[in-house]
Amino acid sequence: VRTAAIVPAAGRGERLGSGLPKALRLLAGRPLLVHAVQALVAARHVDLVVVAAPPGETSAVRDLLLPYGTDSELQVIGGGMTRQDSVRRALAVLPPDVDVVLVHDAARPLAPSELVDAVAQSVRDGRAAVVPGVPVADTIKQVDDTERVQATLARSALRAVQTPQGFRREVLERAHAAAGAEIHTDDAGLAERLGVSVYVVPGSDEAFKVTRPLDLALAETVLSRRREGG
Ligand code: C5P
């Protein structure tokens, strides 16, 4: 079984407020994207990584990633206007022998290689679509457009899902083809729309998404704990 990992990394990252594309923000001296790619390349089950870079930054990103994988392990393409577009463009360049595809956000730089392998293994074992998820700590309320609460969801049945999300290639291709211009925030959502059963496997506290400036501080702390062997 050949497994490829797609990394949508073409977002502008305005919420971090730096002017730089988020994937290129530095964490312990290296861009978020580099951390994410290193974890994927280090995973046992990943044979190929395809990065969708910010449009206009493709060759800079290629240079940046040169030390982290050979040409056959690592490919950089131009991303699209939306995350979904970026994933679709990456899907289009996968070699024909790839049959399992992971999609992993550059914005989750510290997702452990063990998590990557667990997701890939679950797809290899027969699941069509797999997402890592963790229980939610906050109570989640659904509101209308005036912020009036409509419902309080039962927390025990909720999971906050992360990436990498894993798919049989054919399922992910079909999901993206069927979605058209309709926007979903994750790839599993596209598969659900087709009626595909999506399963949650245990996620990792370290696979959090870097969205706000505080997340960068947390990521620095995780890295220094790793360096100390904690
Ligand atoms: O903005 P958000 O944090 O949801 O982005 C999730 C991931 O999708 C990020 O890694 C971002 O770089 C990527 N993305 C992309 N192409 C876009 C927009 C976002 O690859 N046009």
Boltz pocket constraint, residues with backbone or C-beta under 6 A from the ligand:
constraints:
  - pocket:
      binder: B
      contacts: [[A, 7], [A, 8], [A, 9], [A, 10], [A, 11], [A, 12], [A, 13], [A, 22], [A, 23], [A, 52], [A, 79], [A, 80], [A, 81], [A, 82], [A, 83], [A, 84], [A, 86], [A, 87], [A, 104], [A, 105], [A, 106], [A, 107], [A, 108], [A, 185], [A, 210], [A, 211]]
      max_distance: 6.0
